[in-house]
Amino acid sequence: MSDATRCAHCLMPAEADSAGIAAEHDFPYAAYNYGLCKGSNKPTLAAPATPPAVWGDDSRRFVEIGVLPSPLPRAERAGWTITVSGVRFTHFWHCWSCRKPVHVATDGGVIRAGFDSKGRFFETSRPGRRATYVGPCPNGCGTQLSLGIGRSGGESHPLPVAEGRTVLNREWEILRHDLGVHTPEMTRSDLARLRPTTG
């Protein structure tokens, strides 16, 4: 199975026939709830797509714009912590003239999630680099923008694209299964059972 052939619904690697139709497969996580992925028996997507340098107020889906599929993130686990790296993030501002949205994508971000030493859930995320854009507003108002440069502000919180969240959710499900934790945070009995084995 190649990372370059992706399911059009879950965006994960999918086996495909010679016509590019995805084989039947379960949703990547919580298959007991979601069951068969809706991308089964549907045309696959080629990955990764290359996003534009900037885009504005656009009703098209991220797949149509070129933001998805992204490079497939990689997951590693150390103790009670999952690290997902190589995540594409989207960044968002408002044009200071027309007030319409302005978006930029960056690659190479990281999401970390897991249980802390007290068994509480945590999650942090960090884009791979600072997003910048210098040029005309993509919404056509004619304003010259300088975003992410110097002290220019107004950027919203960057968000990971779908694959980053899907890989994290899948690994989070596996971690909880392997640890035998069935609640969002560890119970006292979970901590008593697991602490001696974690050093």
Secondary structure in CASP SS format (residue, H / E / C, confidence):
PFRMAT SS
TARGET T0000
AUTHOR 0000-0000-0000
METHOD secondary structure of the structure
MODEL  1
M C 1.00
S C 1.00
D C 1.00
A C 1.00
T E 1.00
R E 1.00
C C 1.00
A C 1.00
H C 1.00
C C 1.00
L C 1.00
M C 1.00
P E 1.00
A C 1.00
E C 1.00
A E 1.00
D C 1.00
S C 1.00
A C 1.00
G C 1.00
I E 1.00
A E 1.00
A C 1.00
E C 1.00
H C 1.00
D E 1.00
F C 1.00
P C 1.00
Y C 1.00
A C 1.00
A H 1.00
Y H 1.00
N H 1.00
Y H 1.00
G C 1.00
L E 1.00
C C 1.00
K C 1.00
G C 1.00
S C 1.00
N C 1.00
K C 1.00
P E 1.00
T C 1.00
L E 1.00
A E 1.00
A C 1.00
P C 1.00
A C 1.00
T C 1.00
P C 1.00
P C 1.00
A C 1.00
V C 1.00
W E 1.00
G C 1.00
D C 1.00
D C 1.00
S C 1.00
R C 1.00
R C 1.00
F H 1.00
V H 1.00
E H 1.00
I H 1.00
G C 1.00
V C 1.00
L C 1.00
P C 1.00
S C 1.00
P C 1.00
L C 1.00
P C 1.00
R E 1.00
A E 1.00
E E 1.00
R E 1.00
A E 1.00
G C 1.00
W C 1.00
T E 1.00
I E 1.00
T E 1.00
V E 1.00
S E 1.00
G E 1.00
V E 1.00
R E 1.00
F E 1.00
T E 1.00
H E 1.00
F E 1.00
W E 1.00
H E 1.00
C C 1.00
W C 1.00
S C 1.00
C C 1.00
R C 1.00
K C 1.00
P E 1.00
V E 1.00
H E 1.00
V E 1.00
A E 1.00
T E 1.00
D E 1.00
G E 1.00
G E 1.00
V E 1.00
I E 1.00
R E 1.00
A E 1.00
G E 1.00
F E 1.00
D C 1.00
S C 1.00
K C 1.00
G C 1.00
R C 1.00
F E 1.00
F E 1.00
E E 1.00
T E 1.00
S E 1.00
R E 1.00
P C 1.00
G C 1.00
R C 1.00
R C 1.00
A C 1.00
T C 1.00
Y E 1.00
V E 1.00
G E 1.00
P E 1.00
C C 1.00
P C 1.00
N C 1.00
G C 1.00
C C 1.00
G C 1.00
T C 1.00
Q E 1.00
L E 1.00
S E 1.00
L E 1.00
G C 1.00
I C 1.00
G C 1.00
R C 1.00
S C 1.00
G C 1.00
G C 1.00
E C 1.00
S C 1.00
H C 1.00
P C 1.00
L E 1.00
P E 1.00
V C 1.00
A H 1.00
E H 1.00
G H 1.00
R H 1.00
T H 1.00
V H 1.00
L H 1.00
N H 1.00
R H 1.00
E H 1.00
W H 1.00
E H 1.00
I H 1.00
L H 1.00
R H 1.00
H H 1.00
D H 1.00
L H 1.00
G C 1.00
V C 1.00
H C 1.00
T C 1.00
P C 1.00
E C 1.00
M C 1.00
T C 1.00
R H 1.00
S H 1.00
D H 1.00
L H 1.00
A H 1.00
R H 1.00
L H 1.00
R H 1.00
P H 1.00
T H 1.00
T H 1.00
G C 1.00
END
